[in-house]
Amino acid sequence: MTGGTTALFEHSPWVEARADARPSSGDRLADLLAVLHEASAEEQLALIRAHPELAGKAAIDRTLTEASAAEQASAGLDRLTPHEYERFHALNAAYRDRFGFPFIICVRLTDKAGILAAMERRLENGRDVEVATALEQIGEIVRLRLEDLP
């Protein structure tokens, strides 16, 4: 079973393709995460960088994937005040400048205030910690997307 029209991984079909090419363990999420964790550091970084910034340009110009748009809306990121938008924009820029990739969090498990607090807190982490955290959060995003499949 693949993700069908719902992309489980943002602009990264290679993860599902690799999982499909090997024997299934019977646990789709475990199979996908095994591929993710066995990927090279460069592939992992490319996957992280394939994610949109929260409340960023892709949300404004409506180029988010359907799944990302729905997820960001679930956390209220499509209904930001001008002050909240400025805060997100500033934190996104600071995070990208520090780590070289967008901030990733499973927005369906939090809200605007929780996301902003996590962005501020995680800016203090080292890069290796943030790469690991981003991959962990991608796993949560994929877990919820799999649960949504018919």
N, C-alpha and C positions, 0 to 999 in steps of 0.2 A: 504494500500500500504506500503510495506516495502522497505528497501534499495536494495533489490535484491542482485546482486553480489558486489555492491558498499557499503562498510561499511561506514555508516554515522558517527559512533563513533569508534575511534581506539580501536580495540580489546575489545570492550565493547558492545556486542549484547544485554545485559540486558536492555539497555535504550529503544531500539526499541521494544523489547519483552514486556516490561511493558506498553509502549504506545499502542501497539497492543491489549493488554488485557483489555483496558478500552474503554469506548465510545469515539468516535472521536468527536472533536469539529468542524471538517471541516477544521482546520488549522494544517497540519502535523507538521510544525515547532513549533507552540505553544504547541502542545501535547507532543512533544519530550522534549522541554525545561521545561515543567511542571514536567515531570518525573525527569529530571536532577536536578531541584531545590528542589524537594521533597525528593531526595535521601539523605541518611545519609552522614555525613561529611566523614566517612570512604569510602563510595562508590564514592563520588565525588573525593576524593584524589586518589583512585585507578584508576578512569577514567583519571585524569590528568596524573598520572604516566604511563598510557598505551601509551601515546604519545611519539614519538621519539624525540631525540634532533635534532635541526636543524643542518644540515651539519655534523651530528655525525656519529658514527660507523655504524648504520643501513643504512645510505646513501652509505657508502663506501663498505660494504659487501652485498649491494643490498637486504636487508631484510625489507625494508620499504614496507608498503602496497602500492598497485598500486596508490591509491588516494594521499597518502602522497608523493610518488616519483614525481608524476605529479605536485603537488602543490609546492614542494621545487624547482623543475626545473623551474616553472613559475617565481620564484623570483631570478633565476640565481644561486641557491645554489648548483647546480650540476656542476658549472663552476667557482669555486673559485680559486683565485691565492693562492700560498703557504702562503702569508702574511694574506689574508682574512681567510683562513682555520685556521691558528694559532689563529687569533682573535676570531673566532667563538668557537674554542675549549676552549680557556681560559675563555671566557664569559659563555659558557655552564657549565664549571666546577665550576666557581664562583657562578653561579645562583643555580645549584644543591646543592652545599655545603651550601648555605645560606637558601634555602627554602625546600630542600628535594624532589624536583620534577623538571622535565624539563621545560624550558622556552617555553611558548606557545603563538604564535601569528598567526593570519590568514595571512599567507604569500602571499596569492593571492591579498591582499589589500595593499601591500607595495613592497619594493625591498630590496636588500642587505643592502644598507646604512640605510634605515629606520628600518630594523630589528636590525642591530647593535646598532643604536642609542636608540631604545626601550629597548634592553637588558641592556645597560649601565644605562639608566634612571630608569628602573624598579628594578634594583638591590638595589636601595635606599628605596624601599617600604617595608612596614611591610608584614609579612606572610599572614595575613587575606586579605589584599588588593590584594596580588598576587594570592591567591586562587580565589577570586572573579573575578579578571581580567582574569585568565586562563579559568574559566567557561564561561565568556563573550566571549572570543576569540573562544572557542570551539563552542559556539552558532553561531558565524559568519562562522566558517569552515563548520558546518552542514548546515547552510542556503545556502551557495554556492554549497555544494554537492547535496542538494535537488534540486536546480535550474538546475543542470547538468543532473538529471535523465530524461529519456525519458518520 
